[in-house]
Amino acid sequence: MTRITTGLLAAAFTVASLTIATAQTAAPAAPAPAKMKLTKQSLKDMKAKWSANKGKLKACRKDVKAKGLAGDDRWFYIEDCMAKS
């Protein structure tokens, strides 16, 4: 009987501590609205816009490679870089 009570008590403390621990963790930050609009069509539009200024695009791509960016971060960095004058 003592073992059963001790086991149930330990289980209750474990569940309670897990509940408290999950309540204390911060929720992940929501992505910026601009990042949520990334679709195939928007990528095609960006690339078409960038093709008009190939020299600047080449410089921005060099920066991206130097920073080691990949995936969506690469596209957003190039978009910001191309927007700068």
PyMOL commands that place a pseudoatom at each C-alpha (Angstrom):
pseudoatom trace, name=CA, resn=MET, resi=1, chain=A, elem=C, hetatm=0, pos=[0.000, 0.000, 0.000]
pseudoatom trace, name=CA, resn=THR, resi=2, chain=A, elem=C, hetatm=0, pos=[2.843, 2.371, 0.797]
pseudoatom trace, name=CA, resn=ARG, resi=3, chain=A, elem=C, hetatm=0, pos=[4.505, 1.701, -2.555]
pseudoatom trace, name=CA, resn=ILE, resi=4, chain=A, elem=C, hetatm=0, pos=[1.290, 2.465, -4.427]
pseudoatom trace, name=CA, resn=THR, resi=5, chain=A, elem=C, hetatm=0, pos=[0.795, 5.716, -2.538]
pseudoatom trace, name=CA, resn=THR, resi=6, chain=A, elem=C, hetatm=0, pos=[4.414, 6.726, -3.071]
pseudoatom trace, name=CA, resn=GLY, resi=7, chain=A, elem=C, hetatm=0, pos=[4.161, 5.925, -6.793]
pseudoatom trace, name=CA, resn=LEU, resi=8, chain=A, elem=C, hetatm=0, pos=[0.968, 7.931, -7.212]
pseudoatom trace, name=CA, resn=LEU, resi=9, chain=A, elem=C, hetatm=0, pos=[2.464, 10.819, -5.279]
pseudoatom trace, name=CA, resn=ALA, resi=10, chain=A, elem=C, hetatm=0, pos=[5.591, 10.779, -7.463]
pseudoatom trace, name=CA, resn=ALA, resi=11, chain=A, elem=C, hetatm=0, pos=[3.453, 10.681, -10.611]
pseudoatom trace, name=CA, resn=ALA, resi=12, chain=A, elem=C, hetatm=0, pos=[1.390, 13.636, -9.376]
pseudoatom trace, name=CA, resn=PHE, resi=13, chain=A, elem=C, hetatm=0, pos=[4.527, 15.690, -8.672]
pseudoatom trace, name=CA, resn=THR, resi=14, chain=A, elem=C, hetatm=0, pos=[5.940, 14.837, -12.096]
pseudoatom trace, name=CA, resn=VAL, resi=15, chain=A, elem=C, hetatm=0, pos=[2.769, 15.901, -13.875]
pseudoatom trace, name=CA, resn=ALA, resi=16, chain=A, elem=C, hetatm=0, pos=[2.568, 19.092, -11.820]
pseudoatom trace, name=CA, resn=SER, resi=17, chain=A, elem=C, hetatm=0, pos=[6.191, 20.009, -12.526]
pseudoatom trace, name=CA, resn=LEU, resi=18, chain=A, elem=C, hetatm=0, pos=[5.740, 19.381, -16.251]
pseudoatom trace, name=CA, resn=THR, resi=19, chain=A, elem=C, hetatm=0, pos=[2.645, 21.578, -16.292]
pseudoatom trace, name=CA, resn=ILE, resi=20, chain=A, elem=C, hetatm=0, pos=[4.510, 24.388, -14.560]
pseudoatom trace, name=CA, resn=ALA, resi=21, chain=A, elem=C, hetatm=0, pos=[7.522, 24.010, -16.841]
pseudoatom trace, name=CA, resn=THR, resi=22, chain=A, elem=C, hetatm=0, pos=[5.439, 24.204, -20.012]
pseudoatom trace, name=CA, resn=ALA, resi=23, chain=A, elem=C, hetatm=0, pos=[3.540, 27.222, -18.691]
pseudoatom trace, name=CA, resn=GLN, resi=24, chain=A, elem=C, hetatm=0, pos=[6.827, 29.077, -18.146]
pseudoatom trace, name=CA, resn=THR, resi=25, chain=A, elem=C, hetatm=0, pos=[8.236, 28.571, -21.632]
pseudoatom trace, name=CA, resn=ALA, resi=26, chain=A, elem=C, hetatm=0, pos=[7.768, 31.478, -23.993]
pseudoatom trace, name=CA, resn=ALA, resi=27, chain=A, elem=C, hetatm=0, pos=[5.684, 31.058, -27.090]
pseudoatom trace, name=CA, resn=PRO, resi=28, chain=A, elem=C, hetatm=0, pos=[7.681, 31.194, -30.331]
pseudoatom trace, name=CA, resn=ALA, resi=29, chain=A, elem=C, hetatm=0, pos=[7.630, 34.526, -32.074]
pseudoatom trace, name=CA, resn=ALA, resi=30, chain=A, elem=C, hetatm=0, pos=[5.262, 34.821, -34.997]
pseudoatom trace, name=CA, resn=PRO, resi=31, chain=A, elem=C, hetatm=0, pos=[6.914, 35.300, -38.386]
pseudoatom trace, name=CA, resn=ALA, resi=32, chain=A, elem=C, hetatm=0, pos=[6.876, 38.776, -39.852]
pseudoatom trace, name=CA, resn=PRO, resi=33, chain=A, elem=C, hetatm=0, pos=[3.947, 39.432, -42.209]
pseudoatom trace, name=CA, resn=ALA, resi=34, chain=A, elem=C, hetatm=0, pos=[6.315, 39.899, -45.151]
pseudoatom trace, name=CA, resn=LYS, resi=35, chain=A, elem=C, hetatm=0, pos=[7.735, 36.424, -44.617]
pseudoatom trace, name=CA, resn=MET, resi=36, chain=A, elem=C, hetatm=0, pos=[4.283, 34.878, -44.670]
pseudoatom trace, name=CA, resn=LYS, resi=37, chain=A, elem=C, hetatm=0, pos=[3.648, 36.069, -48.251]
pseudoatom trace, name=CA, resn=LEU, resi=38, chain=A, elem=C, hetatm=0, pos=[6.470, 34.002, -49.740]
pseudoatom trace, name=CA, resn=THR, resi=39, chain=A, elem=C, hetatm=0, pos=[4.920, 31.942, -52.540]
pseudoatom trace, name=CA, resn=LYS, resi=40, chain=A, elem=C, hetatm=0, pos=[6.100, 30.603, -55.879]
pseudoatom trace, name=CA, resn=GLN, resi=41, chain=A, elem=C, hetatm=0, pos=[4.478, 33.540, -57.618]
pseudoatom trace, name=CA, resn=SER, resi=42, chain=A, elem=C, hetatm=0, pos=[6.058, 36.114, -55.321]
pseudoatom trace, name=CA, resn=LEU, resi=43, chain=A, elem=C, hetatm=0, pos=[9.477, 34.488, -55.862]
pseudoatom trace, name=CA, resn=LYS, resi=44, chain=A, elem=C, hetatm=0, pos=[8.962, 34.673, -59.640]
pseudoatom trace, name=CA, resn=ASP, resi=45, chain=A, elem=C, hetatm=0, pos=[7.966, 38.332, -59.362]
pseudoatom trace, name=CA, resn=MET, resi=46, chain=A, elem=C, hetatm=0, pos=[11.029, 39.139, -57.234]
pseudoatom trace, name=CA, resn=LYS, resi=47, chain=A, elem=C, hetatm=0, pos=[13.342, 37.349, -59.632]
pseudoatom trace, name=CA, resn=ALA, resi=48, chain=A, elem=C, hetatm=0, pos=[11.836, 39.159, -62.641]
pseudoatom trace, name=CA, resn=LYS, resi=49, chain=A, elem=C, hetatm=0, pos=[12.299, 42.501, -60.876]
pseudoatom trace, name=CA, resn=TRP, resi=50, chain=A, elem=C, hetatm=0, pos=[15.882, 41.634, -59.963]
pseudoatom trace, name=CA, resn=SER, resi=51, chain=A, elem=C, hetatm=0, pos=[16.785, 40.550, -63.482]
pseudoatom trace, name=CA, resn=ALA, resi=52, chain=A, elem=C, hetatm=0, pos=[16.435, 44.158, -64.585]
pseudoatom trace, name=CA, resn=ASN, resi=53, chain=A, elem=C, hetatm=0, pos=[19.399, 45.112, -62.374]
pseudoatom trace, name=CA, resn=LYS, resi=54, chain=A, elem=C, hetatm=0, pos=[21.818, 42.197, -62.696]
pseudoatom trace, name=CA, resn=GLY, resi=55, chain=A, elem=C, hetatm=0, pos=[24.848, 44.069, -61.358]
pseudoatom trace, name=CA, resn=LYS, resi=56, chain=A, elem=C, hetatm=0, pos=[23.181, 44.836, -58.063]
pseudoatom trace, name=CA, resn=LEU, resi=57, chain=A, elem=C, hetatm=0, pos=[21.773, 41.294, -57.872]
pseudoatom trace, name=CA, resn=LYS, resi=58, chain=A, elem=C, hetatm=0, pos=[25.278, 39.868, -58.308]
pseudoatom trace, name=CA, resn=ALA, resi=59, chain=A, elem=C, hetatm=0, pos=[26.569, 41.996, -55.426]
pseudoatom trace, name=CA, resn=CYS, resi=60, chain=A, elem=C, hetatm=0, pos=[23.640, 40.981, -53.198]
pseudoatom trace, name=CA, resn=ARG, resi=61, chain=A, elem=C, hetatm=0, pos=[24.183, 37.298, -53.975]
pseudoatom trace, name=CA, resn=LYS, resi=62, chain=A, elem=C, hetatm=0, pos=[27.844, 37.680, -53.048]
pseudoatom trace, name=CA, resn=ASP, resi=63, chain=A, elem=C, hetatm=0, pos=[26.782, 39.144, -49.684]
pseudoatom trace, name=CA, resn=VAL, resi=64, chain=A, elem=C, hetatm=0, pos=[24.348, 36.261, -49.124]
pseudoatom trace, name=CA, resn=LYS, resi=65, chain=A, elem=C, hetatm=0, pos=[27.045, 33.705, -49.833]
pseudoatom trace, name=CA, resn=ALA, resi=66, chain=A, elem=C, hetatm=0, pos=[29.487, 35.482, -47.514]
pseudoatom trace, name=CA, resn=LYS, resi=67, chain=A, elem=C, hetatm=0, pos=[26.910, 35.464, -44.701]
pseudoatom trace, name=CA, resn=GLY, resi=68, chain=A, elem=C, hetatm=0, pos=[26.060, 31.811, -45.326]
pseudoatom trace, name=CA, resn=LEU, resi=69, chain=A, elem=C, hetatm=0, pos=[22.311, 32.364, -45.588]
pseudoatom trace, name=CA, resn=ALA, resi=70, chain=A, elem=C, hetatm=0, pos=[20.094, 29.626, -46.991]
pseudoatom trace, name=CA, resn=GLY, resi=71, chain=A, elem=C, hetatm=0, pos=[16.442, 28.969, -47.699]
pseudoatom trace, name=CA, resn=ASP, resi=72, chain=A, elem=C, hetatm=0, pos=[13.901, 31.729, -47.182]
pseudoatom trace, name=CA, resn=ASP, resi=73, chain=A, elem=C, hetatm=0, pos=[16.435, 33.875, -45.312]
pseudoatom trace, name=CA, resn=ARG, resi=74, chain=A, elem=C, hetatm=0, pos=[18.431, 34.120, -48.522]
pseudoatom trace, name=CA, resn=TRP, resi=75, chain=A, elem=C, hetatm=0, pos=[15.459, 35.434, -50.495]
pseudoatom trace, name=CA, resn=PHE, resi=76, chain=A, elem=C, hetatm=0, pos=[14.479, 37.980, -47.851]
pseudoatom trace, name=CA, resn=TYR, resi=77, chain=A, elem=C, hetatm=0, pos=[18.048, 39.251, -47.555]
pseudoatom trace, name=CA, resn=ILE, resi=78, chain=A, elem=C, hetatm=0, pos=[18.297, 39.672, -51.337]
pseudoatom trace, name=CA, resn=GLU, resi=79, chain=A, elem=C, hetatm=0, pos=[14.928, 41.466, -51.362]
pseudoatom trace, name=CA, resn=ASP, resi=80, chain=A, elem=C, hetatm=0, pos=[16.154, 43.898, -48.695]
pseudoatom trace, name=CA, resn=CYS, resi=81, chain=A, elem=C, hetatm=0, pos=[19.485, 44.343, -50.440]
pseudoatom trace, name=CA, resn=MET, resi=82, chain=A, elem=C, hetatm=0, pos=[17.842, 45.074, -53.785]
pseudoatom trace, name=CA, resn=ALA, resi=83, chain=A, elem=C, hetatm=0, pos=[15.471, 47.596, -52.161]
pseudoatom trace, name=CA, resn=LYS, resi=84, chain=A, elem=C, hetatm=0, pos=[18.426, 49.614, -50.835]
pseudoatom trace, name=CA, resn=SER, resi=85, chain=A, elem=C, hetatm=0, pos=[19.842, 52.185, -53.219]
for i in range(1, 85): cmd.bond("trace and resi %d" % i, "trace and resi %d" % (i + 1))
show_as sticks, trace
zoom trace
